[in-house]
Amino acid sequence: MGEPGTLTRLAGRAYARLTATVMSLGAVVSAVITVNGAAAALVPVTVSVSRRARIAPSKVLIPLAFGASAGALLTLGGSPVNVLIYDASRDHGGSGFGYFEFALVGVPLVLVTVLVTVVFGRRLLPERESTC
C-alpha cells in the first residue's frame, strides 16, 4: 500500500484517536455530499487505516457511519430533511436558514456522538475480521 498517508499519521494507532479522526472526517465529508456517498468514499480508506493500526475494521466502520450520519446535520445541503425544514420555515413566514446555521445544533451533536462512540465503542462494537 506504500507509505502511510496523511490520515494514518493523523489518526495514529490508538483506538480512541483513530475512531475520533474517522468519525470527524466522515462528518465533514457528509456535510458537503450525501451521507451514503461520504460513507462509501471513506470505507476503503477506513479499512486500510484500521488494518495498519491493527484494529478490526468492524470497530471503525460503524463509527464512520455514525459520524457521517451526524455530519449530515451540519449544513443546509447535508440532508434532504434540512432542505424540507428550510422550505417549511419559509412557507410559514420565517426567514429560512443560512447554509451553515444548522451547524449551531449539528456541531454539538457531532461532538457528543464522537465522544459517546469513543468512550463506549471499544466494548460495544463487534470485533470481526474479514474473511476476504
RAFEN-V565012 format. One line per field, one symbol per residue. phi: phi as a letter, one per 40 degrees, with the letter a starting at -180 (. if undefined). psi: psi as a letter, one per 30 degrees, with the letter a starting at -180 (. if undefined). burial: I if it has 9 or more other ideal C-beta (glycine too) atoms within 8 Angstrom, else O. A space follows every 50 residues. Layout:
phi = ???
psi = ???
burial = ???
This chain:
phi = .gcdcccccccgbcdccccccccccccccccbbcdcccccccdccccccc cccfbddccbccddccccccccccbcccadcccccdcccccbgccgbcdb cccdcccdcccccccccccbcdccccbbbccc
psi = fakkaeeeeeeafkeeeeeeeeeeeeeeeffelleeeeeeefeeeeeeee eefhkkefffeeeeeeeeeeffgfleffkeeeeeeeeeeefgglgalleg fffeeeeeeeeeeeeeeeefeeefkljkkkf.
burial = OOOOOOIIOOIIOOIOIIIIIIIIIIIIIIIIOOIOIIIOIIIOIIIIII IIIOIIIIIIIIIIIIIIIIIIIIIIOIOOOIIOIIOOIIOOOOOOIOOO OIIOOIIOIIOOIIOOIIOOIOOOIOOOOOOO
